[in-house]
Amino acid sequence: MKISYLPKWHPTSGTVYRQTIRISPEENRILFREQFAPGINYGNAYTGAHIAAAIHNLPEYSGQLRRIVSANTIVLVAP
C-alpha cells in the first residue's frame, strides 16, 4: 500500500481528491474483499476512514495508517 498526495481532478463531478491510496490486487482481495475495481476508484467522504478501519489492527500497516487523510481519497488498484 502506497499513499501519495498529488491532487487528482475527477472530470465529471469537478471534485479534487487530495490523496491517492495505491493497493495491490492481493491487498484488495485480502483486506477489502475485492470491493475496489481495478484502476481508479473515486471515493467519498468516508473512503479514507474505511481503509484506515480495515488496517487499524495490522502492525505491518502502522506507517500507512498514520498517513491516511480520511476525506477526499482515491483508491488505485494496480500492481
DASUL-V522797 format. One line per field, one symbol per residue. psi: psi as a letter, one per 20 degrees, with the letter a starting at -180 (. if undefined). Layout:
psi = ???
This chain:
psi = pqpqkppppohgijqppippopqrhghggghjlkhpqqbpopaaijgghggghhjgjohijhghhhipphrlpqpooq.
